[in-house]
């Protein structure tokens, strides 16, 4: 089974869905230097079906109704804001 590390650009908004292979292992989240874009990197199996992964991005000091997820990391953007990224898990397909 093939494995690779894939990059996923993120939007700076509360909750978003990222399509990635089932069972992907999130490794890191950082601001990419050349673009200033917040990206997430995951170790994936390249031969399994895709699933929807819910990611929550929360700014420091912003109110939230977020339920606790797995903390992925904190990033600072070039404009001086600090963002905290949480993995809310795969959405159940039905």
N, C-alpha and C positions, 0 to 999 in steps of 0.2 A: 504494500500500500504506500503510495507516494505521500510525502509530507513536505511542507514548505512554510515559510513565514510570509504572511501577506499583510499589506498595509491597508488601513481603512481610514480615510479622512472623515472627521466628525464635524458636525455643525455645533455651534455654541448655543444650544437650546436645551431646555429641560430634559425631555425624554425623546429618544429617537430609536428607530429600529435599524439595525445593521444586518444585512444578509451575509452570512458566512457559513462554512461547512459545519454540520452538526458536530458537537463535542469540541469545537475549537478552544484552544487554551490561550487566553489573553495574557500576553507577556508584558506589555508596556504601553504607556501613553505619554506622548511628548509633543512639544511644539517643533515642527519641522523648520529648520533654520532658514532655508532658502525662500520659503513661502510664508512663514509665520502661522501656518495652518496647524491645528491640533489634529494629530493622527494617533490611531491605535494600531498596535502590531499584535498579531496572533499566530500561533503555531497551529496549522490546520492539516487535516488529512484531505488530500486533493481528490480522492475518489469516493467521497460520501455525499449524500444529498445536502443541499443547502437548507439552513433554518434561519429564522428571524431571531436575532439577539437584541434584547432591550438594553440600551445604554442610557444612563442618567448623568447629565452634566449639571453641576450645581456651583454657582459662584459664591465666593466667600461673602458672608453677610446677607445673602439673599434669602428671603423666606422660602420654605419648601414644605410640601406635604409628602415628600418621598418616603417610601417604606425602605428600610435598610436593605442594601444590596452589598455585594462584595466590592470592597474598595480596590480600584485599579491603580490610581495614582493622582497626583496633583501637577498641574501645568500652569506656567505663567506665560501670557501672551505678550507680544511686543508693546501693546497699548497699556500694559501695567496691570491688567486684571488677572486674578488667580481663580482657576477652575478645578473642581474636584470631580473625578470620573468614577462612576459605580457601574458594575455589571449586575443587571437585574435578572439575568438568566435567559434561557431560550424560551420563546413563546410556544405553547402547546399547539400542535396542529390537529385539526379535527376534521 
